[in-house]
């Protein structure tokens, strides 16, 4: 196996973890603009807390190599839901970021599984 894959996987995972941890913070202490976006998308007032919990869990799981595939998978599901929400509501300006993070989550998932399967 290429020796740079574990390093690349770790770097991307840590960046992704930081994104999800900051996202969790932003959903716990939600801005008026984001609260209005959740309302416009048809979510109840409390739904941002669910998003925060899922993002926090994904971020924490991404930190350790042993749990990284689970964090990347959870993060991918959260971002798939966010992408779908924005696309269904024709809120294309908000669709780009979750789509990119979805892609990065899937890359980290693939890399972490490849690293896990490789002989040391």
Secondary structure by P-SEA (a helix, b strand, c coil): cccaaaaaaaaaaaaaaaaaaaaaaaaaaccaaaaaaaaaaccccaaaaaaaaaaaaaaaaaccccaaaaaaaaaaaaaaaaaaaaaaaccccaaaaaaaaaaaaaaaaaaaaaaaaccc
